[in-house]
Amino acid sequence: MLRSFVASEVMKAWLAARRGLDGFSYLFDGESRELDLVLREGNVLHPIKVDAGRAARADEAQREFASLQGVDGCELGWGEVVCLARDDGVAGRGVVVTPAWQV
C-alpha cells in the first residue's frame, strides 16, 4: 500500500505541475533489483524506491539505481528512497531519503 500511495502522490504532483505522465515507468531487471518508479526529465532518469523500513540502505539503493546508467542513452540523476524514516537527508552519493509522511 505504501508504494501505491507514494506513486499516486508523485503522479498527482507532476500533473499539478502540468507535466505529462509519459515520463513515468516501473523497472524490474530480473536480478531482484526493483525500482518502484522512474521519472524521466529530458535526458535524465530519477529513480524512486519505496521501502517500508525505517532506515534507507544507501549501498543497496546506489546499486539498484546504477542499473539505470546508460538506459536509452540517459544520464542518471539523483535517486530517492521513500521510507518510514523520521527525518529526510542524504543517504549516500546521489541518494536522497524522504520520509513517507513528507510525500
Secondary structure, DSSP 8 states (H G I E B T S, - for coil): -HHHHHHHHHHHHHHHTT--GGGEEEEE-SSS-EEEEEEEETTEEEEEEE-SSSS--HHHHHHHHHTTTTGGG-EE--EEEEES-SS-EEEETTEEEEEGGG-
